[in-house]
Amino acid sequence: MIKTYIKFFILIAITISFSQLSFAQNISNSNNPEVIREINQYLKTVNLDKGSISSKENLNNFLADAFKDGWNNEIQFWVSAQWGTIEYKGFVSKQFELKGNHLTSIGNGNRPAKISEGKYFGINFDGDNDYWVNSSFKTVQPFSIFIVYKTDDTKTESVLLESAGAKVNQIRVENGKDGKPELVIESAGTYRIPGLTNGINYILIEYNMKDSRVFINEKLVYNNFIGLSDFDGIQIGKGTVNNKYNHLKGSIYEIGIIQNSLNEQARNNLFNLMKKTYDLK
C-alpha cells in the first residue's frame, strides 16, 4: 500500500515537472536549452508564489536576445511590467525580478498599481507614497542601467530610482530652465542631461568612470565622467531631493542592471525589442 502511494506521488511530480518544461518549450522560439531552463525557473518561481505573468512571449523574446547577444550572464537585476506580479486589492504586492531580487514595499498605502495601456502594462506610481525596494544586491563599475518609464507632465520633479543603501546614486527627471524635461544623475556630482521627451522614454546609462555614456531613446547624448558611485540595492519611485522625500508620479515599464556595457549589436537589439514592445518609433 505504501509503495503504491510512493509511486503515485513520484508519478505526479514527474508529470508536473514535464508539463512545466513542455510549457516553457512551447512559449520559447529558441532552441537554446539555457533559454528554456531560465524561462522554466522564472515560471516556477512565479507559480509557486501564486503570481501571474502578463506576457510570457515578451519574457521569451527578452531572454532569447540576451542569450543570442551573449550578455545573459551579466544581468544582475531586471524587472518588467510585462512579467510576473502578485496583485492584491488593486495594488501590486510583489514584482518578480529575473534573478530573485523581488520588489516589495510595506503596506497597501505604499504599493503601486498595475495598469493596462493597450497591448502592454505599466507599474504606476501615484506621486505620493508608492515605491519599491530591494537591498540584496550591489553593483561595481563598470555597469549599465536601463530604464523605460513615463512621468506625469504636471510634476516638475520625479525620482525614478536611487541606491537603497549608503551610496549616493540617484536618477531622476526634472524640468530644465526651458521647461523641458531633462535627466538628472546624482553620482559624486550632479549631471543634467537634456534629450527627454514627453511620453515614454528609454534610457541606457553606462557607468564606466571617465568613459561613461548615456543613451536617450537610442541617441548617444552624453559621453564623459558621471561619477564613482555604485548601487547597494535599489529603491524605485522614491528618493531624497534637497533633504525631502520625492515620489515618482508616472509609470515604470522596465528596469535592468547589467554588470558591463553592451556592444553595439546587443544595444541595438535591446532598443529594437523595447520599441516593438511599447510601440515606440
N, C-alpha and C positions, 0 to 999 in steps of 0.2 A: 504493500500500500504506500509506504513512504517513498520507495523507489519510483512508483508511478507519479506521485506528486512532484518529485525532483525532476523527472523527465518532462513533466508538463510545464514547470516554471522555466526550465532551460529552453524548451521549445518557444515559449513566449518571448524570452529575452532575445533569442536568435531572430525571431520574426520581427521584433521591434527594431533591432539593430539593422537588419536587412532592409526594412522599409525606410528607415532614415537615410541609409546610404543610397537606395534607389531613388528616393525623393531628391536628394542632393544631385545625383547624376542627371535626373530629368530636368532640373532647372538650370543646370550648367551647360553652356555652349562650348566648354573647354574639355579636351581630353586629358588635361593635366591632372593627375591624381592628387597633387598637392592642393589645387584649387578646390576639388571636390571635398577633400579632407577638411580644409579650412571652413568651407560653407557648412559642412555637416556639423562641425564643432560649434559654430555660431548658432545654428538652428537648434542644436541640443541644449545649449545654454539658455536660449530664449524660451524654448518649450518647457524645460524643467521649472522655470520660474513663472510659467503660465503667462508669458508675454506674447506679443503678436508682431509680425513683420509686415510692413506695408507693401514693400516691393522686393521680392526675392530675386527678380530679374536684375534689378539695379545692383543688389549686393553681388550677384554673379559677375555682372559686367565690370564692376569696380575691381574685384579680385582678379579676374582674368587679365585685365590690363596691367595691374600691378605685378603679377607673376610674369607676364609676357615681357614687360619692360625691365624686370629684374630688381624692383625695389620693394617687393613684398616683405622681405626680412628686415627692412629698415623702417617699417611702420611701427611707431611707438604708441600712437593713440589715433583712433579715428571713430567719429560718430557721424551718423547721417539720419536725418529726419525720415528717410525712406526705409530705414531698417527697424530694429527691434525696440519696442517700448512697452511699458505697462501703464495703462490709464486707469485712474480711479476718480470717480465723481467729476468727470470733465477735465481733469488735470493729469499730467504725466508724472507718475511717482518714481519711475526709473527709465533711463535711456541706456540701452545696452551698447557698450563700446566693444570694438572688434577684438581687443586683446584682454578684455576682462576688467578694464578700469571704468566700471559703470558709473553713470552720473546720477546723483540724487540730491535732494535738498530736504530741509526739515519742515514738515507740516504742510498742509494744503495751501496755506496762505503764501508760501514761497515757491510753489510749483508752477512751472509754465504749462501751457496748453498746446496740444497738437491740433493744427488746423489744416484743412484741405484747401489747396489752391489749384483746383482743376485736376491735372494728372499727377501732381506731386504734393508733398506735405511739407509743413514747416513747424518748428518748435517756436511758439510765440511767447515773448516776454512782455509783461504789461507795463514796464517802466516804473513800477512802484516797489515791488518786493521780490519778484521772481529771480531765481538764479539756480545754477548747477554748480557742483563742486566735486572734485576727486583729488586726493592728495597722495596717491600711492605710486607716483612715478616722477622721474626727474629727467631733464634734458641736459645735454652738454654740447656746446658748439663744436663743429658746425651742425645745424639742424634747420629744418624748414617747417613753417606752419602755414596751413591752407585754411581759408575761411570763405564760406559762401553765406551771405547774410542780406538782410534788408532792414533798414531803420525807418522809423516814422519821421517824415519830413518836418513835423511840427516841433520836434525836440532838437534843440541845438547841440546837445552833447549826450553821447551814449557810450558806455563801456561795453565792448564786445567780450573781452576776456582779460584776465591777468593771472600772474602766478599766485597760487594758493598759499604759498609759504612766505619765508622772509625775503626772498629775492625780489628785486624790483623789475618787473617786466609787465607792461600793460599795453593793450591795443584798444584804441577807442576811435570814435568818429566825432568830429566837431565841425561846426560851421566856421569857415575861414572869414577873413575880413571882407571878402567879396560876397559873403552869404552862401557860398557853395560848400558842400561837404568835403572834408579832407581827412585823410588818415593820419592819426597821431600815434606814434610809438614811443613809449617811455621805457628806456633801457640804458641806464647810466647816461642819461641825457634825454632831451625831448626832440623828436624828429617829426616835422609836419610835412606830409606828402600829398600834394593835390592829385586829382585824377579820378576821384569817385564820381559816380552818377547817382541820380535818384533811381529808386528801384533796386533790383538785385545786383550786387557786386560780388565778384570772386577775386580773392586776394591770395597771392603766394609771397611769403616773406622768407628770405634765405638769410639766416643769422650766421655770418661767417667773418667775424672781425671786420677788417678793412674791405673785404670783398663782398660785403652783404648786398643783397639786391631785393627790390620789391617790384612785383608784377601786379598791376591792377587791370582786371578784365583783359588779360593776355599781354598787355603792353608793359614793357620794361620802363618804369617811371622813376626808379632810384637805384643808384649803384655807388655805394660809398659806405662809410662806417655807420653802424647802427648802435653798437654798444656791446658790452661784455656779458650781460645778464643772460641767464638761462631760465627755465621754468622748473619749480619744485611743486608739482601738482598744478592743477588748473581750476580757476573759478570763472564761470561763464555767466554773463549778464549782470555782473555786479563788480564794482571796483571803487577805489578811493580816488577822488579828484579834489584837489585843494582842501584836503582834510575832511571831506564829506563823502558819504556813500553816493554813488551814482549808479542807476539801474538802466539797463537796456530797454528801450521801447521799440520793438521790432521782432524780427524772426531770424533764427539761425537754422540753416539748412545742412551745412557740413562744417565740421572742424577736424582737421587732421594734423598730426605732428610726425614728421619723417626725420630720422636720425641721419640726415645727409642732405645734399642738394640733388635735385633731379636733373638728368641730362635733357637736352633739347627735345628729343623724341618723346621721352616719358612725360615731360612737362606739357607738351602739346597734346598728347593723348589724354592726359588728365583734364586739360582745359576743354577739349572737344567733348568728353563724356559729360562734363558739367553743363556745357551749352546745350547738349541734347536733353539732359535730364530736366533742366529748368527753362527750356525754350528761350535761350539767350542767343543773341546774334554774335 
